[in-house]
Protein backbone atom coordinates (compact mmCIF):
# COMPACT_ATOMS: atom_id res chain seq x y z
CA UNK A 1 0.00 0.00 0.00
CA UNK A 2 1.60 3.24 -1.16
CA UNK A 3 -0.60 5.64 0.85
CA UNK A 4 0.67 9.20 0.25
CA UNK A 5 3.57 9.56 -2.19
CA UNK A 6 5.64 12.72 -2.48
CA UNK A 7 8.18 13.62 -5.15
CA UNK A 8 10.94 14.61 -5.16
CA UNK A 9 12.41 13.49 -1.81
CA UNK A 10 15.23 16.07 -1.91
CA UNK A 11 15.76 19.26 -3.88
CA UNK A 12 18.23 22.14 -3.85
CA UNK A 13 17.21 25.40 -5.51
CA UNK A 14 18.76 28.79 -6.03
CA UNK A 15 16.96 31.91 -4.85
CA UNK A 16 14.41 32.98 -7.44
CA UNK A 17 13.98 29.58 -9.07
CA UNK A 18 10.59 27.94 -9.24
CA UNK A 19 9.53 24.38 -8.67
CA UNK A 20 6.51 22.18 -8.05
CA UNK A 21 6.25 19.57 -5.33
CA UNK A 22 4.05 16.65 -6.25
CA UNK A 23 1.74 14.62 -4.00
CA UNK A 24 -0.52 11.70 -4.81
CA UNK A 25 -2.68 9.48 -2.60
CA UNK A 26 -4.25 6.15 -3.42
CA UNK A 27 -6.69 5.90 -0.48
CA UNK A 28 -9.62 7.58 -2.26
CA UNK A 29 -9.45 10.44 0.25
CA UNK A 30 -11.36 13.63 -0.35
CA UNK A 31 -9.21 16.11 1.57
CA UNK A 32 -5.54 16.90 1.06
CA UNK A 33 -3.09 19.20 2.85
CA UNK A 34 0.35 20.75 2.51
CA UNK A 35 2.44 21.45 5.62
CA UNK A 36 5.92 22.74 6.26
CA UNK A 37 8.03 21.56 9.18
CA UNK A 38 10.72 23.76 10.69
CA UNK A 39 12.81 22.99 13.79
CA UNK A 40 10.95 23.74 17.02
CA UNK A 41 7.79 24.84 15.22
CA UNK A 42 5.89 21.65 14.60
CA UNK A 43 3.88 21.38 11.41
CA UNK A 44 2.25 24.46 9.92
CA UNK A 45 -0.52 24.30 7.34
CA UNK A 46 0.27 26.03 4.05
CA UNK A 47 -2.78 25.17 1.92
CA UNK A 48 -5.47 22.57 1.93
CA UNK A 49 -8.12 21.15 -0.36
CA UNK A 50 -11.27 20.02 1.41
CA UNK A 51 -12.52 18.26 -1.73
CA UNK A 52 -11.71 17.98 -5.41
CA UNK A 53 -12.05 21.35 -7.07
CA UNK A 54 -11.56 23.45 -3.92
CA UNK A 55 -8.46 24.93 -2.30
CA UNK A 56 -7.96 27.37 0.56
CA UNK A 57 -5.19 29.04 2.52
CA UNK A 58 -3.80 27.76 5.77
CA UNK A 59 -1.57 29.47 8.36
CA UNK A 60 1.43 30.27 6.14
CA UNK A 61 0.35 30.56 2.45
CA UNK A 62 2.55 33.46 1.33
CA UNK A 63 4.94 32.53 -1.48
CA UNK A 64 3.07 29.34 -2.42
CA UNK A 65 0.35 28.24 -4.80
CA UNK A 66 -1.47 24.93 -5.06
CA UNK A 67 -3.40 22.92 -7.61
CA UNK A 68 -5.81 20.08 -6.90
CA UNK A 69 -5.29 18.33 -10.20
CA UNK A 70 -7.82 15.57 -9.52
CA UNK A 71 -8.99 13.58 -6.52
CA UNK A 72 -5.62 11.83 -6.18
CA UNK A 73 -3.15 14.65 -6.77
CA UNK A 74 -2.40 17.91 -4.99
CA UNK A 75 0.68 19.93 -6.00
CA UNK A 76 2.49 22.79 -4.26
CA UNK A 77 4.32 25.42 -6.31
CA UNK A 78 7.01 27.87 -5.27
CA UNK A 79 7.02 30.60 -7.92
CA UNK A 80 10.16 32.42 -6.78
CA UNK A 81 11.99 30.48 -4.09
CA UNK A 82 13.44 32.33 -1.09
CA UNK A 83 15.88 31.08 1.58
CA UNK A 84 13.06 31.38 4.17
CA UNK A 85 11.27 28.58 2.32
CA UNK A 86 14.02 26.11 3.18
CA UNK A 87 12.08 23.45 5.04
CA UNK A 88 10.69 19.94 4.98
CA UNK A 89 7.34 19.81 3.19
CA UNK A 90 4.72 17.21 4.00
CA UNK A 91 1.60 16.29 2.13
CA UNK A 92 -1.29 14.63 3.96
CA UNK A 93 -4.73 13.33 3.13
CA UNK A 94 -7.88 12.43 5.02
CA UNK A 95 -11.12 10.76 4.08
CA UNK A 96 -13.17 13.80 5.02
CA UNK A 97 -12.24 17.29 6.15
CA UNK A 98 -15.39 18.25 7.99
CA UNK A 99 -15.05 19.58 11.51
CA UNK A 100 -17.92 17.63 13.04
CA UNK A 101 -16.70 14.13 12.17
CA UNK A 102 -13.00 14.67 11.85
CA UNK A 103 -11.03 11.95 10.12
CA UNK A 104 -7.33 11.19 10.72
CA UNK A 105 -4.72 12.65 8.40
CA UNK A 106 -2.18 10.35 6.76
CA UNK A 107 1.21 11.79 5.83
CA UNK A 108 3.80 11.19 3.14
CA UNK A 109 7.51 10.99 3.91
CA UNK A 110 8.24 14.56 2.90
CA UNK A 111 10.31 16.62 0.50
CA UNK A 112 13.46 18.17 1.92
CA UNK A 113 13.97 21.49 0.18
CA UNK A 114 17.02 23.73 0.48
CA UNK A 115 17.14 27.16 -1.10
CA UNK A 116 20.52 28.80 -1.45
CA UNK B 1 -5.84 32.43 17.40
CA UNK B 2 -5.73 28.70 17.88
CA UNK B 3 -2.68 27.39 19.69
CA UNK B 4 -1.33 24.11 21.04
CA UNK B 5 1.49 24.06 23.58
CA UNK B 6 3.45 20.83 24.04
CA UNK B 7 5.81 19.90 26.89
CA UNK B 8 8.50 18.84 27.39
CA UNK B 9 10.48 19.52 24.23
CA UNK B 10 12.89 16.69 25.07
CA UNK B 11 12.42 13.66 27.30
CA UNK B 12 14.94 10.97 28.19
CA UNK B 13 13.88 7.80 30.03
CA UNK B 14 15.36 4.40 30.82
CA UNK B 15 14.02 1.40 28.98
CA UNK B 16 11.04 0.02 30.88
CA UNK B 17 10.09 3.34 32.46
CA UNK B 18 6.99 5.34 31.56
CA UNK B 19 6.94 8.52 29.50
CA UNK B 20 4.33 11.28 29.64
CA UNK B 21 3.92 14.14 27.16
CA UNK B 22 1.44 16.93 27.81
CA UNK B 23 -0.39 19.35 25.54
CA UNK B 24 -2.74 22.26 26.15
CA UNK B 25 -5.04 23.79 23.53
CA UNK B 26 -6.77 27.13 23.27
CA UNK B 27 -9.98 26.51 21.30
CA UNK B 28 -12.72 25.13 23.55
CA UNK B 29 -14.55 23.89 20.42
CA UNK B 30 -11.73 21.49 19.49
CA UNK B 31 -13.18 17.99 19.28
CA UNK B 32 -10.41 15.74 17.93
CA UNK B 33 -6.95 15.16 19.35
CA UNK B 34 -4.47 12.92 17.49
CA UNK B 35 -0.93 11.96 18.43
CA UNK B 36 1.73 11.35 15.80
CA UNK B 37 5.12 9.63 15.97
CA UNK B 38 7.82 10.75 13.57
CA UNK B 39 10.95 8.71 13.01
CA UNK B 40 14.04 10.19 11.42
CA UNK B 41 13.57 10.86 7.73
CA UNK B 42 9.93 9.79 7.77
CA UNK B 43 6.56 11.48 7.84
CA UNK B 44 4.40 11.64 10.98
CA UNK B 45 2.48 8.46 11.66
CA UNK B 46 -0.77 8.42 13.64
CA UNK B 47 -0.39 6.31 16.78
CA UNK B 48 -3.56 7.12 18.73
CA UNK B 49 -6.35 9.66 18.70
CA UNK B 50 -9.22 10.68 20.98
CA UNK B 51 -12.45 12.56 20.43
CA UNK B 52 -13.95 15.07 22.81
CA UNK B 53 -16.73 12.76 24.01
CA UNK B 54 -14.18 10.35 25.51
CA UNK B 55 -11.95 10.93 28.53
CA UNK B 56 -9.40 8.19 27.99
CA UNK B 57 -8.32 5.74 25.30
CA UNK B 58 -5.78 2.95 25.47
CA UNK B 59 -4.00 0.85 22.87
CA UNK B 60 -1.55 -1.67 24.33
CA UNK B 61 1.30 0.38 25.86
CA UNK B 62 -0.05 3.73 24.71
CA UNK B 63 -2.84 5.73 26.32
CA UNK B 64 -4.22 9.22 25.89
CA UNK B 65 -6.22 11.19 28.45
CA UNK B 66 -8.31 14.29 27.80
CA UNK B 67 -9.45 16.94 30.28
CA UNK B 68 -11.85 19.22 28.40
CA UNK B 69 -12.40 21.54 31.34
CA UNK B 70 -8.70 22.28 31.67
CA UNK B 71 -8.17 22.03 27.89
CA UNK B 72 -5.28 19.65 28.10
CA UNK B 73 -4.52 16.13 26.95
CA UNK B 74 -1.62 13.78 27.54
CA UNK B 75 0.14 10.82 25.95
CA UNK B 76 1.29 8.03 28.24
CA UNK B 77 3.72 5.35 27.08
CA UNK B 78 4.34 2.50 29.51
CA UNK B 79 7.18 -0.04 29.49
CA UNK B 80 9.16 2.06 27.02
CA UNK B 81 11.41 0.34 24.50
CA UNK B 82 14.31 1.72 22.41
CA UNK B 83 12.09 1.63 19.32
CA UNK B 84 9.81 4.19 20.99
CA UNK B 85 12.59 6.76 20.48
CA UNK B 86 11.23 9.34 18.05
CA UNK B 87 9.64 12.79 17.87
CA UNK B 88 6.02 12.90 19.06
CA UNK B 89 3.50 15.55 18.04
CA UNK B 90 0.11 16.32 19.51
CA UNK B 91 -2.55 18.16 17.55
CA UNK B 92 -6.02 19.60 18.06
CA UNK B 93 -8.77 20.18 15.53
CA UNK B 94 -10.32 23.56 14.88
CA UNK B 95 -12.98 24.92 12.58
CA UNK B 96 -12.02 27.27 9.75
CA UNK B 97 -14.12 28.15 6.69
CA UNK B 98 -16.56 25.43 7.74
CA UNK B 99 -13.93 22.72 7.44
CA UNK B 100 -11.79 21.04 10.04
CA UNK B 101 -8.04 21.50 10.32
CA UNK B 102 -5.34 20.47 12.75
CA UNK B 103 -2.98 22.68 14.68
CA UNK B 104 0.14 20.93 15.92
CA UNK B 105 2.27 21.22 19.01
CA UNK B 106 5.98 21.91 18.71
CA UNK B 107 7.01 18.29 19.21
CA UNK B 108 8.75 16.21 21.91
CA UNK B 109 11.93 14.28 21.22
CA UNK B 110 11.78 11.07 23.25
CA UNK B 111 14.96 9.13 23.87
CA UNK B 112 14.69 5.68 25.45
CA UNK B 113 18.04 4.51 26.82
CA UNK B 114 18.70 0.75 26.76
Interface residues (C-beta under 8 A of the other chain):
Chain A: X4 X31 X33 X40 X41 X42 X43 X44 X45 X48 X50 X56 X58 X59 X90 X92 X97 X98 X99 X100 X102 X104 X105 X106 X107 X108 X109 X110
Chain B: X4 X6 X9 X31 X32 X34 X36 X41 X42 X43 X44 X45 X46 X49 X51 X89 X91 X93 X94 X95 X97 X98 X99 X100 X101 X102 X103 X104 X105 X106 X107
